[in-house]
């Protein structure tokens, strides 16, 4: 199973994000709204018995609910070329605390540490050799984007099935926050 832990987003927020996406950037593959999420921990491909350990570790986790706000747009780049377009998540101590608790719980179950620096975001599009001027114009046009605070009352373990031109994310388990 290919797994990741994430915050699911309410449909009203997904609609706000979907309103940002569309055409205008050649080389953009827009993420469908049903796939919008905030990744807390990518786990990757693991055998079924390890997936059960992951579920057990997450079931034992205790943290308080909180609110998060999506704000501004930006890009990730590889080799100086934009590779993804995103909406950021305002960092809060509560978000960082939850992410750290998840990381610690998974490492205690034998998973290696997350190698990537945590930069909370929602991916809007993946970019293949885009027209950088169009990407910069998009970011500039939407850099004041901001949602109302979004209540976070649970986090989700998702499986990911990679298809030819998209991924299918399936919620496997939800874990309530106090």
Residue pairs with C-beta under 8 A, 6 or more apart in sequence:
1 45
1 46
1 47
1 48
1 51
1 159
2 43
2 44
2 45
2 46
2 159
2 160
2 161
2 162
3 43
3 44
3 46
3 51
3 54
3 157
3 158
3 159
3 160
3 172
4 39
4 40
4 41
4 42
4 43
4 44
4 157
4 158
4 160
5 39
5 40
5 41
5 43
5 58
5 102
5 155
5 156
5 157
5 158
6 37
6 38
6 39
6 40
6 155
6 156
6 158
7 37
7 38
7 40
7 68
7 152
7 155
7 156
8 37
8 154
8 155
8 156
8 171
8 174
9 17
9 36
9 37
9 38
9 122
9 150
10 150
11 33
13 36
13 70
13 147
13 150
14 33
14 34
14 36
15 33
16 147
17 33
17 36
17 70
17 87
17 122
17 124
18 33
18 36
20 73
20 87
20 124
20 142
20 145
21 30
21 31
21 124
21 125
22 30
24 134
24 138
25 85
25 125
25 127
25 130
25 131
25 134
25 135
25 138
26 130
26 131
26 134
27 127
27 128
27 129
27 130
27 131
28 85
28 125
28 126
28 127
28 130
29 125
29 126
29 127
29 128
29 165
29 166
30 124
30 125
31 123
31 124
31 125
31 126
32 166
34 169
35 166
35 167
35 169
36 122
36 123
37 122
37 156
37 158
37 169
38 68
38 89
38 120
38 121
38 122
39 120
40 98
40 99
40 102
40 120
40 155
41 99
41 102
41 103
41 106
41 114
42 114
42 116
43 54
43 106
43 111
46 54
46 111
50 109
50 110
50 111
51 172
53 109
53 110
54 106
54 109
54 111
54 157
55 157
55 172
55 173
56 109
57 105
57 106
57 108
57 109
58 102
58 105
58 155
58 157
58 173
58 175
59 173
59 175
60 105
61 101
61 102
61 105
61 175
62 101
62 178
63 94
63 97
63 98
63 101
63 177
63 178
64 94
64 177
64 178
65 151
65 152
65 153
65 154
65 177
65 178
66 92
66 94
66 95
66 98
66 151
66 152
66 177
67 92
67 149
67 150
67 151
67 152
68 89
68 90
68 92
68 95
68 120
68 149
68 150
68 152
69 89
69 90
69 146
69 147
69 148
69 149
69 150
70 87
70 88
70 89
70 90
70 122
70 145
70 146
70 147
70 150
71 87
71 88
71 89
71 90
71 145
71 146
71 147
72 87
72 88
72 142
72 143
72 144
72 145
72 146
73 85
73 86
73 87
73 88
73 124
73 138
73 139
73 142
73 143
73 145
74 85
74 86
74 88
74 121
74 139
75 82
75 83
75 84
75 85
75 86
75 127
75 135
75 139
76 82
76 83
76 84
76 86
77 83
81 127
81 129
81 130
81 132
82 127
82 130
82 132
82 135
83 126
83 127
84 123
84 125
84 126
84 127
85 123
85 124
85 125
85 127
85 135
85 138
85 139
86 121
86 122
86 123
86 124
87 121
87 122
87 124
87 145
88 119
88 120
88 121
89 95
89 120
89 121
89 122
91 120
95 120
95 152
96 118
98 152
98 155
98 177
99 118
99 120
102 155
103 113
103 114
107 113
127 135
152 177
153 176
153 177
154 174
154 175
154 176
154 177
155 174
155 175
155 177
156 171
156 172
156 173
156 174
156 175
157 171
157 172
157 173
157 174
157 175
158 169
158 170
158 171
158 172
159 169
159 170
159 172
160 167
160 168
160 169
160 170
161 167
161 168
161 170
